[in-house]
Amino acid sequence: MARVAVVTGGTRGIGEAISLALKEAGITVAANYAGNDEKAAAFTERTGIKAYKWDVGDFDACAAGVQQVEAELGPVDIVVNNAGITRDGTILKMTREMWEDVIRINLGGCFNMAHAVFPGMRTRKWGRIVNIGSINGQAGQYGQVNYAAAKSGIHGFTKALAQEGARFGVTVNAIAPGYIDTDMVAAVPADVLEKIVAKIPVGRLGQAHEIARAVAFLCAEEGGFVTGSTLSINGGQHMY
Ligand SMILES: NC(=O)c1ccc[n+]([C@@H]2O[C@H](COP(=O)([O-])OP(=O)(O)OC[C@H]3O[C@@H](n4cnc5c(N)ncnc54)[C@H](OP(=O)(O)O)[C@@H]3O)[C@@H](O)[C@H]2O)c1
């Protein structure tokens, strides 16, 4: 039977490319999203991949969402924690809400999803968890104390959970993308983006499929010896 994967934030941007790459690898994919029903419906129409709406920042919603996917598609073997948001501002302008939203969704979402799937993976002695971090969690970024803290936390979370999963065939890895051409980056002011691209040695933004192929690599049957690692995919911008 085909493996089953949940890709959070899997209906657009990097997540859409990941959902497609896993489908191409013969995996049955459930793409989660937060609220953009229109984009999710268009995605399903285009790809034939089913979309499921829940907030990854909500612990109970993740448990219920995984339960629904398992009832419809079978046990979840793979989780890609890709859902993420930005609420940028310098610390002087950052509200407690901006801080809490980013920590709750970007970092809390990884815990909530892993908590829901880990027992089953451990029992079946096979699992793949891939967490999408960020170059800004490795290097920091002006105006992003919330985002950098959450993404940096993802890298620590990955190494700790990898140790818990190792004896049970459950690998846990992270990817730290640099700047990728998606809606999230389109929200960055043009003059700021120009300065960012000038600092990328390969001279361009990354493409979503360049992250997706690395996720497919980490989720492969043959990937059992790769765990606790962080793969930086950033055009040479930060060599970590
Ligand atoms: N783009 C970059 O340059 C870049 C660089 C480094 C890291 N990353 C990371 O890569 C991941 C994907 O980024 P992206 O640029 O593809 O983002 P994006 O284009 O903004 O798409 C975000 C996706 O996450 C979903 N999402 C947001 N909040 C959610 C929640 N609470 N629960 C469930 N789903 C939620 C969105 O659902 P809706 O469609 O319903 O809103 C959407 O599907 C993020 O974790 C981001 O931090 C991106």
The ligand as an ORCA input file, in Angstrom:
! r2SCAN-3c Opt
* xyz 0 1
  N       9.292     31.685      0.870
  C      10.483     31.742      1.430
  O      11.388     32.440      0.983
  C      10.786     30.925      2.643
  C      12.104     30.912      3.127
  C      12.409     30.139      4.224
  C      11.423     29.412      4.842
  N      10.144     29.443      4.371
  C       9.145     28.640      5.063
  O       8.561     27.739      4.151
  C       7.205     27.490      4.530
  C       6.282     27.785      3.348
  O       6.473     29.118      2.949
  P       5.739     29.750      1.676
  O       6.575     30.883      1.253
  O       5.383     28.677      0.726
  O       4.414     30.325      2.382
  P       3.043     30.824      1.729
  O       3.173     30.942      0.249
  O       2.651     32.013      2.529
  O       2.040     29.590      2.063
  C       1.810     29.281      3.396
  C       0.985     28.025      3.498
  O       0.833     27.729      4.904
  C      -0.546     27.648      5.232
  N      -0.754     28.080      6.604
  C      -0.459     29.284      7.164
  N      -0.828     29.285      8.462
  C      -1.376     28.063      8.716
  C      -1.972     27.473      9.847
  N      -2.083     28.133     11.008
  N      -2.448     26.205      9.747
  C      -2.368     25.517      8.577
  N      -1.811     26.032      7.461
  C      -1.329     27.294      7.535
  C      -1.241     28.528      4.216
  O      -2.627     28.160      4.120
  P      -3.704     29.171      3.423
  O      -3.471     29.043      1.925
  O      -5.018     28.641      3.851
  O      -3.401     30.537      3.936
  C      -0.433     28.190      2.957
  O      -0.879     26.946      2.420
  C       6.940     28.382      5.750
  O       7.141     27.638      6.926
  C       8.003     29.449      5.626
  O       8.316     30.015      6.871
  C       9.800     30.176      3.285
*
